[in-house]
Amino acid sequence: MQKSFHVVGIGNAIVDIFSFVDDNFLEKNKIPKGVMSLVNPDQAKKLLNQIVISKKVAGGSAANTIVGLSQLGFNTSYIGKVCNDKLGNFFSNEMKINDVKFDQLSIFKSRDLLTGHCIVLVTPDGERTMNTHLGVTENLSQYDLDIEVLKNCEWAYLEGYRFDGIDSQKAFQIAIENVKLGGGNVALSLSDPFCVERHKRKFEDIINNGVDLVFCNEKELISLTCEKNFNSALRKSLEFPSKFICTVAEKGVFINVEGSWINIPTKSVDIKDTTGAGDLFATGFLYCYLTGQNEELSSLFANKCAGEVIQILGCRLDKNKLTNLIRRK
């Protein structure tokens, strides 16, 4: 039976706010470079007062991937939590514009909480440093799930960042159960090495119990396996039942196929901003994989998508650029 949705994403509903800064700015504000740090409302306000905003996008890792899949013609839905404020309305409208089903009834009314937002500081080397105030998205729970949507999707795509919420961990378990009940599959993005370190056992449990595909990078795989180097992490990860797709910057992507690893190279490009590289990689891979192409062809197209997005500011490609990539692949 044909499903209503090709892919449903669950994650942090975040408005990304981009700004170019230099390394001295990070040092001055004692911000660790290249990772995602959680900040409180006062810290976020302080940063916003110091930067020049270059771009604003309704994002969050899973939302970026889902919007990309929608642009490529897939029927998509997104499950996240925003407030009834300016940023929440901005997020909701952006999902609608991109033809992603997003239930406005889930918009939360609160005087004390804000829609989540992430201040993305981009340094001259293209590295992005994310300062995230989760706001209401931190309260995503099982009661925010649309069970009928989950039962009627081919794939669910889960964002690892949301593992920082205990209620959200329970929501992920219930989501996986219902996707499987409907005969669907589950993909998980590990999202961040420090997030993996904080919840290593929980990640192991979810991977061993229902996850079909795991998207990660080199640092995240090392964190998950507790190994000292990448090669040993590759060997250790073969003990999991899931298929791993691991990106390693200029070295391309490593995929475990039939008990061994293959490496798919990528082309070198001029980097402007690495934000969204992993998200658009997942878009490209899932698009090809769900249309019946093998891991190698899926990875080649995924590399192209990631390679395009790191040459621009922001975490999205416009629809025309994405569809042109399909024509050229």
PLY file of the C-alpha trace (Angstrom):
ply
format ascii 1.0
element vertex 329
property float x
property float y
property float z
element edge 328
property int vertex1
property int vertex2
end_header
0.00 0.00 0.00
1.32 3.43 -0.93
2.19 5.62 2.05
0.96 9.17 2.51
4.49 10.44 3.19
7.86 9.48 1.86
9.75 10.94 4.86
8.73 12.44 8.20
11.31 14.38 10.19
11.38 14.83 13.96
13.74 17.30 15.57
14.48 20.69 17.03
12.37 23.36 15.36
14.95 26.14 15.26
15.25 29.46 13.48
18.87 29.76 12.32
20.38 33.24 12.49
23.66 33.60 10.54
26.53 36.02 11.04
30.15 36.22 9.83
32.72 36.69 12.61
36.46 36.18 13.04
38.25 33.80 15.41
38.98 36.66 17.81
35.23 37.09 18.32
34.95 33.46 19.44
37.93 33.80 21.76
36.63 37.05 23.24
33.27 35.47 24.03
34.85 32.17 25.17
32.92 30.16 22.58
34.38 26.75 21.57
34.85 26.71 17.83
33.11 24.26 15.50
30.61 22.74 17.92
27.06 23.33 19.07
26.77 24.95 22.51
23.52 25.41 24.40
22.93 28.96 25.63
20.32 30.56 27.86
18.11 33.49 26.74
20.44 36.10 28.26
23.50 34.64 26.52
21.62 34.51 23.21
20.50 38.13 23.60
24.07 39.22 24.38
25.37 37.56 21.21
22.60 39.02 19.07
23.52 42.49 20.30
27.12 42.00 19.08
26.60 40.61 15.58
25.36 41.72 12.20
22.68 39.28 10.97
23.38 38.10 7.42
20.54 35.62 6.98
17.64 33.99 8.83
16.26 30.52 8.01
13.61 28.25 9.54
15.89 25.34 10.25
17.11 22.79 12.68
18.99 19.81 11.30
16.04 17.52 10.50
14.00 20.41 9.10
16.81 21.24 6.67
16.86 17.66 5.42
13.08 17.47 5.13
12.78 20.74 3.22
15.40 19.49 0.77
13.45 16.28 0.20
10.26 18.29 -0.32
12.03 20.44 -2.90
13.01 17.25 -4.73
9.37 16.20 -4.97
8.88 13.94 -1.95
5.76 14.13 0.22
7.11 15.19 3.60
5.98 16.09 7.08
7.78 17.59 10.05
7.15 17.17 13.76
8.58 19.93 15.94
7.50 22.45 18.56
7.42 26.24 18.26
5.82 29.05 20.23
3.12 31.43 19.06
5.65 34.25 18.64
7.38 35.99 15.73
10.02 33.29 15.29
7.41 30.54 15.61
5.22 32.08 12.95
8.28 32.57 10.73
9.14 28.88 11.10
5.58 27.72 10.39
5.26 29.90 7.30
8.59 28.67 5.92
7.46 25.05 6.25
4.25 25.86 4.37
6.11 27.70 1.62
8.27 24.60 1.12
5.26 22.24 1.00
6.17 20.46 4.23
3.18 19.37 6.32
3.58 21.09 9.66
0.70 20.99 12.12
0.02 24.52 13.30
-2.05 23.09 16.14
1.26 22.11 17.74
2.21 25.77 18.14
2.63 26.33 21.86
1.37 29.43 23.63
3.55 30.59 26.49
4.60 33.83 28.14
7.75 32.25 29.54
9.15 30.27 26.60
10.44 31.26 23.18
10.71 29.53 19.84
14.14 27.94 19.61
16.81 29.81 17.71
20.42 29.16 16.81
23.01 31.88 16.31
25.40 30.45 13.71
28.78 32.16 13.77
30.71 31.57 10.55
34.49 32.13 10.61
36.65 32.89 7.53
37.64 29.21 7.15
33.96 28.29 6.64
33.63 26.55 10.02
30.34 27.14 11.79
29.94 27.53 15.53
26.38 27.15 16.75
24.95 28.80 19.85
21.52 27.36 20.43
18.72 28.45 22.70
16.31 25.53 22.47
13.32 27.29 23.98
10.04 25.41 23.63
11.48 22.73 21.35
13.18 21.30 24.44
9.71 20.24 25.58
8.97 18.07 22.55
7.28 14.95 23.91
5.24 11.95 22.88
2.10 14.12 23.03
3.39 16.18 20.09
3.60 13.15 17.81
1.13 12.63 14.99
0.73 8.85 15.20
-1.24 8.55 11.96
1.47 10.40 10.06
4.13 8.12 11.54
2.22 4.98 10.62
1.80 6.28 7.09
5.40 7.16 6.20
8.02 5.17 4.33
10.82 6.60 6.48
11.18 8.61 9.67
14.28 10.78 10.03
15.28 11.46 13.66
17.57 14.29 14.73
20.12 13.28 17.38
20.26 16.76 18.90
16.80 16.13 20.39
18.30 13.40 22.59
19.13 16.15 25.07
15.48 16.02 26.15
14.30 13.11 28.32
10.71 13.52 27.10
11.97 13.57 23.53
13.88 10.32 24.02
10.58 8.69 24.97
8.95 10.34 21.96
11.61 8.82 19.68
10.93 5.35 21.07
7.20 5.72 20.47
7.81 7.17 17.01
10.00 4.21 16.04
7.40 1.74 17.30
4.64 3.33 15.22
6.76 3.71 12.09
7.63 0.01 12.33
3.98 -0.91 12.95
3.19 0.78 9.66
5.95 -1.09 7.86
8.25 1.92 7.60
11.96 2.43 8.20
13.97 4.72 10.47
17.05 6.87 9.88
18.94 8.61 12.68
21.43 11.47 12.51
23.94 11.48 15.39
24.18 15.28 14.98
27.04 16.16 17.35
29.91 14.27 19.09
29.25 15.90 22.45
25.57 15.00 22.25
26.61 11.40 21.59
28.94 11.47 24.60
26.14 12.76 26.84
23.73 10.01 25.81
25.94 7.20 24.54
23.95 4.34 26.07
20.64 5.77 24.86
22.02 6.08 21.35
23.26 2.50 21.48
19.82 1.30 22.59
17.93 3.11 19.85
20.39 2.00 17.16
20.11 -1.60 18.29
16.32 -1.47 18.44
14.79 -0.15 15.27
17.16 2.21 13.45
17.94 1.15 9.88
20.30 3.94 8.76
22.71 6.02 10.85
24.14 9.27 9.49
27.26 10.54 11.23
30.67 12.11 10.76
34.10 10.94 11.88
34.01 12.56 15.33
30.50 11.30 16.07
31.41 7.73 15.13
34.45 7.83 17.41
32.27 9.15 20.25
29.68 6.42 19.76
32.20 3.58 19.67
34.56 5.03 22.33
37.50 4.18 20.10
40.70 6.22 19.88
40.90 6.61 16.11
38.70 6.49 13.04
39.84 3.12 11.68
39.11 1.32 14.92
35.76 3.15 15.16
34.86 1.84 11.70
35.61 -1.73 12.77
33.72 -1.38 16.07
30.60 0.07 14.43
30.18 -3.09 12.33
28.86 -4.72 15.51
25.67 -2.62 15.23
22.77 -3.95 13.11
22.25 -0.60 11.35
23.85 0.62 8.15
26.21 3.51 8.87
26.86 6.37 6.47
29.87 8.31 7.78
31.11 11.54 6.19
34.78 12.47 6.57
35.12 15.95 5.05
37.45 15.94 2.03
37.84 12.15 2.25
34.24 11.69 1.19
31.96 9.12 2.78
32.41 5.65 4.27
29.52 3.16 4.13
29.31 -0.33 5.59
28.11 -2.73 2.92
27.81 -6.47 3.62
30.13 -6.39 6.62
32.88 -4.18 5.19
33.47 -0.51 4.42
33.59 1.24 1.07
34.85 4.79 0.55
33.13 7.12 -1.90
35.39 10.14 -2.68
34.22 13.71 -3.03
35.47 16.71 -4.98
37.24 19.59 -3.29
35.34 22.91 -3.36
35.81 26.40 -1.96
34.17 26.47 1.45
32.16 29.49 2.58
30.02 27.97 5.34
29.78 24.32 6.44
26.36 24.82 8.05
23.89 22.31 6.67
26.49 20.11 4.97
25.41 16.99 6.85
21.74 17.89 6.50
21.92 18.25 2.72
24.08 15.14 2.50
21.21 13.24 4.17
18.76 14.85 1.73
20.75 13.64 -1.27
21.36 10.16 0.11
17.76 9.55 1.14
16.42 10.87 -2.16
18.48 8.36 -4.17
18.20 5.51 -1.68
14.42 5.78 -1.50
14.17 5.79 -5.28
15.97 2.45 -5.49
19.58 3.44 -6.10
22.47 1.68 -4.36
24.67 3.08 -1.60
27.45 4.20 -3.95
25.20 6.20 -6.29
23.28 7.61 -3.32
26.54 8.78 -1.74
27.81 10.38 -4.93
24.67 12.51 -5.20
24.73 13.23 -1.46
28.31 14.50 -1.79
27.20 16.85 -4.57
24.39 18.26 -2.42
26.73 18.80 0.54
29.39 20.28 -1.76
26.93 22.84 -3.10
25.58 24.01 0.25
29.04 24.66 1.77
29.74 27.16 -1.03
26.94 29.47 0.15
25.88 31.11 3.39
23.18 29.08 5.11
21.86 25.57 5.39
19.60 25.37 2.32
19.83 25.20 -1.44
17.05 26.72 -3.49
14.76 24.37 -5.35
16.15 25.12 -8.79
19.73 24.39 -7.72
18.73 21.08 -6.14
16.72 19.91 -9.13
19.56 20.93 -11.46
21.88 18.69 -9.44
19.55 15.76 -10.19
19.70 16.49 -13.90
23.51 16.52 -13.79
24.01 13.45 -11.60
0 1
1 2
2 3
3 4
4 5
5 6
6 7
7 8
8 9
9 10
10 11
11 12
12 13
13 14
14 15
15 16
16 17
17 18
18 19
19 20
20 21
21 22
22 23
23 24
24 25
25 26
26 27
27 28
28 29
29 30
30 31
31 32
32 33
33 34
34 35
35 36
36 37
37 38
38 39
39 40
40 41
41 42
42 43
43 44
44 45
45 46
46 47
47 48
48 49
49 50
50 51
51 52
52 53
53 54
54 55
55 56
56 57
57 58
58 59
59 60
60 61
61 62
62 63
63 64
64 65
65 66
66 67
67 68
68 69
69 70
70 71
71 72
72 73
73 74
74 75
75 76
76 77
77 78
78 79
79 80
80 81
81 82
82 83
83 84
84 85
85 86
86 87
87 88
88 89
89 90
90 91
91 92
92 93
93 94
94 95
95 96
96 97
97 98
98 99
99 100
100 101
101 102
102 103
103 104
104 105
105 106
106 107
107 108
108 109
109 110
110 111
111 112
112 113
113 114
114 115
115 116
116 117
117 118
118 119
119 120
120 121
121 122
122 123
123 124
124 125
125 126
126 127
127 128
128 129
129 130
130 131
131 132
132 133
133 134
134 135
135 136
136 137
137 138
138 139
139 140
140 141
141 142
142 143
143 144
144 145
145 146
146 147
147 148
148 149
149 150
150 151
151 152
152 153
153 154
154 155
155 156
156 157
157 158
158 159
159 160
160 161
161 162
162 163
163 164
164 165
165 166
166 167
167 168
168 169
169 170
170 171
171 172
172 173
173 174
174 175
175 176
176 177
177 178
178 179
179 180
180 181
181 182
182 183
183 184
184 185
185 186
186 187
187 188
188 189
189 190
190 191
191 192
192 193
193 194
194 195
195 196
196 197
197 198
198 199
199 200
200 201
201 202
202 203
203 204
204 205
205 206
206 207
207 208
208 209
209 210
210 211
211 212
212 213
213 214
214 215
215 216
216 217
217 218
218 219
219 220
220 221
221 222
222 223
223 224
224 225
225 226
226 227
227 228
228 229
229 230
230 231
231 232
232 233
233 234
234 235
235 236
236 237
237 238
238 239
239 240
240 241
241 242
242 243
243 244
244 245
245 246
246 247
247 248
248 249
249 250
250 251
251 252
252 253
253 254
254 255
255 256
256 257
257 258
258 259
259 260
260 261
261 262
262 263
263 264
264 265
265 266
266 267
267 268
268 269
269 270
270 271
271 272
272 273
273 274
274 275
275 276
276 277
277 278
278 279
279 280
280 281
281 282
282 283
283 284
284 285
285 286
286 287
287 288
288 289
289 290
290 291
291 292
292 293
293 294
294 295
295 296
296 297
297 298
298 299
299 300
300 301
301 302
302 303
303 304
304 305
305 306
306 307
307 308
308 309
309 310
310 311
311 312
312 313
313 314
314 315
315 316
316 317
317 318
318 319
319 320
320 321
321 322
322 323
323 324
324 325
325 326
326 327
327 328
